[in-house]
Amino acid sequence: MNRVKVQVGQCLLDVVIQCTGSIEGAFDMLAANPVLTDITDQPEAGTVLNTSAIINKYVADEYRNNAITPATGLAEAVTAGDGIGYWIINQDFIVQ
């Protein structure tokens, strides 16, 4: 079984596609890594995960040969109450 190091901003599904070439490998990778609890997990950068079998060799080879590292997760945590969706007019958001 191979291992992969999670990069900044990678969620589990990014790692799955990178390693197996298909999203179909998500449950196999989840089963191979007891530290993960859900397919929507975003493991911390630097975490080493066990990989599962390659499902789509063409896609997996493209990612490996071109050094593609998908990272669709958040690189930084968003704090609650921050941003225009949380602002209140004339309190946090002043109209001039």
C-alpha angles and dihedrals in degrees: 000000000000126000133217132197115229114236128213112288096014120135122197092264091055090054091046093054092044093052105032102026092232140066087230088082093066097099093044091053090045090054091047092055115055090184088071121075106180139022089241092061120127105207118209117267110266095032111137114223132190112241127220131221120304110257101180108030094186094057094041090050091050091053092046098042094047095040091239113171111182114212113176096152126095114281091202130029116255112227118225114252094029124120139027093299089066100038121108118216112251091008109060096355111051116200112211 
